[in-house]
Amino acid sequence: TADDYQRVVLEGTFLPQYEILLKNRPLDEVAGFHLVTPLQIDDGTVILVDRGWVPYEQGSRFDLEGYRYERPVRLQGILHPSQAEPGWKFLADPIPGPGEPPLLAWRVLHIEGIQRQIPLPLHPKFVILNEIEPATTPMPIPDFQLDLTNGPHLSYAIQWFSFAAISLIGGVAILRRVRLKQT
């Protein structure tokens, strides 16, 4: 939609009791996860915030207490649509049923599935954090920066158009030779 990938500024309070992890998220070849915490905005809306990357510590044991904010925050980030579950059932996250404990570690940020374990209505989009005030904890590391430069895309486009031109010119040259030999 029109508001996807827009920069947003939000103020509210994190709800750490509903935090989840996005597993298997390496950063610079170091294994880790992303910490996702619901933020209750001042108007009552609850939106998931991907706060960034945290390394795995001692295997699969997580100590999330050190990453919690006890007071209101002001954050800036990019609004994203919910991620889709993989088409194959064996790759999809198991969604807990009624009475089952909530799932702490998820593969994708699928808001509809996560909503089933959080008793508050969630906004249909999530935010990837860029900046937060007050910045009191060194982690999670917000590792997403929106790159609006051409990056390598322009050079790839030039490369592939060059391949196309060479193929076209080469094809015409071969056809001309074949026709000349036939006459």
C-alpha positions in Angstrom: 0.0 0.0 0.0 0.9 3.7 -0.1 2.3 3.8 3.4 4.6 0.7 3.1 8.2 1.6 3.5 7.5 5.1 4.8 9.5 6.7 7.6 7.5 6.9 10.8 8.1 8.6 14.2 6.2 6.9 17.1 6.0 7.6 20.9 4.8 5.0 23.3 5.7 2.3 25.8 7.1 -1.1 25.0 5.2 -4.2 26.2 8.1 -6.6 27.0 5.8 -9.3 28.2 4.8 -10.0 24.6 8.3 -9.9 23.1 9.3 -12.4 20.4 12.5 -13.3 18.6 13.1 -13.7 14.9 15.5 -16.5 14.7 18.4 -17.2 12.4 19.4 -13.6 11.7 23.2 -13.4 11.2 25.0 -10.1 11.3 28.6 -10.0 9.8 28.7 -13.8 10.0 27.8 -13.9 13.7 24.7 -15.9 14.6 21.9 -14.0 16.3 18.3 -13.1 16.3 16.1 -10.0 16.0 14.2 -8.8 19.0 10.6 -7.7 18.2 8.7 -5.9 20.9 5.1 -4.5 20.7 4.9 -0.8 21.2 1.7 0.7 22.7 1.4 4.1 21.1 -0.2 7.0 23.1 -3.5 6.6 21.2 -3.7 2.9 22.3 -2.6 1.3 19.0 -0.2 -1.6 19.4 2.4 -2.1 16.7 5.3 -4.6 16.5 8.8 -3.0 16.4 11.8 -5.0 15.1 14.3 -3.4 17.4 17.3 -5.0 15.8 19.9 -7.7 16.2 21.2 -9.4 19.3 23.9 -12.2 19.2 23.1 -15.7 20.5 24.6 -16.1 23.9 25.5 -19.5 25.3 23.8 -21.5 22.7 20.0 -20.9 22.7 19.7 -19.3 26.1 18.4 -15.7 25.9 18.6 -13.1 28.6 16.2 -10.4 27.3 15.9 -8.5 30.6 18.9 -6.3 29.7 17.2 -5.1 26.6 14.0 -3.8 28.2 12.8 -0.2 28.4 10.8 0.6 31.5 9.8 4.1 30.4 8.2 5.7 27.3 10.3 6.0 24.2 10.3 7.9 21.0 11.5 6.0 17.9 12.0 6.5 14.2 11.8 3.6 11.8 10.4 2.3 8.5 6.9 0.9 8.2 6.7 -2.6 6.6 3.9 -5.0 5.6 3.5 -8.3 7.4 5.8 -11.0 6.1 4.2 -14.0 4.5 4.6 -17.5 5.9 6.4 -19.9 3.5 4.2 -21.9 1.2 5.4 -25.2 2.6 3.8 -26.2 5.9 7.0 -27.8 7.3 8.8 -24.4 7.0 5.9 -22.3 8.5 6.0 -21.3 12.2 3.7 -23.5 14.4 1.0 -21.2 15.6 0.0 -21.9 19.2 -3.6 -22.9 19.8 -5.8 -21.8 22.7 -4.2 -22.8 26.1 -0.8 -23.5 24.6 2.2 -21.4 25.7 3.2 -18.6 23.3 5.9 -19.2 20.7 9.0 -17.2 21.6 11.1 -17.7 18.4 9.6 -17.2 15.0 11.1 -17.5 11.5 9.1 -14.7 9.9 7.3 -11.7 11.2 3.8 -12.9 10.3 1.5 -10.5 12.2 -1.6 -12.6 11.8 0.0 -15.6 13.4 1.7 -13.5 16.1 -1.7 -11.9 16.8 -3.1 -15.3 18.0 -0.8 -15.2 21.1 -1.1 -11.5 22.0 -4.4 -10.4 23.6 -4.2 -6.9 22.2 -5.2 -6.0 18.6 -2.0 -5.5 16.6 -1.5 -2.9 13.8 -1.4 -4.8 10.4 2.1 -3.5 9.7 5.4 -3.5 11.7 8.3 -1.0 12.1 12.0 -1.7 11.6 13.7 0.5 14.1 16.4 3.1 13.0 16.7 5.3 16.0 15.3 5.3 19.6 15.3 7.9 22.4 16.4 7.4 25.1 19.1 5.1 23.7 20.1 3.4 27.0 21.1 -0.1 25.9 23.9 -0.9 23.4 21.8 -3.7 21.9 19.8 -4.6 20.0 21.7 -3.2 17.1 19.3 -1.6 14.6 21.0 -3.0 11.5 18.5 -1.9 8.9 19.4 1.3 7.0 17.3 2.2 4.0 19.7 2.4 1.1 18.3 4.9 -1.4 21.4 4.9 -3.6 21.7 3.1 -6.9 24.2 0.7 -5.2 25.3 -2.1 -7.6 22.0 -2.0 -9.5 23.1 0.5 -12.0 26.3 -1.4 -12.9 24.3 -4.6 -13.1 21.8 -3.0 -15.5 24.6 -1.7 -17.7 26.3 -5.1 -17.6 23.1 -6.9 -18.7 22.2 -4.4 -21.4 25.7 -4.8 -22.7 25.2 -8.6 -22.8 22.0 -8.0 -24.7 23.6 -5.7 -27.2 26.5 -8.1 -27.8 24.1 -11.0 -28.3 22.0 -8.9 -30.7 25.0 -7.7 -32.7 26.6 -11.2 -32.7 23.3 -12.8 -33.8 23.0 -10.4 -36.7 26.6 -11.0 -37.7 26.1 -14.8 -37.7 22.9 -14.5 -39.8 24.7 -12.3 -42.3 27.5 -14.8 -42.7 25.1 -17.7 -43.1 23.2 -15.8 -45.8 26.4 -14.8 -47.6 27.5 -18.5 -47.7 24.1 -19.6 -49.1 24.3 -17.1 -52.0 
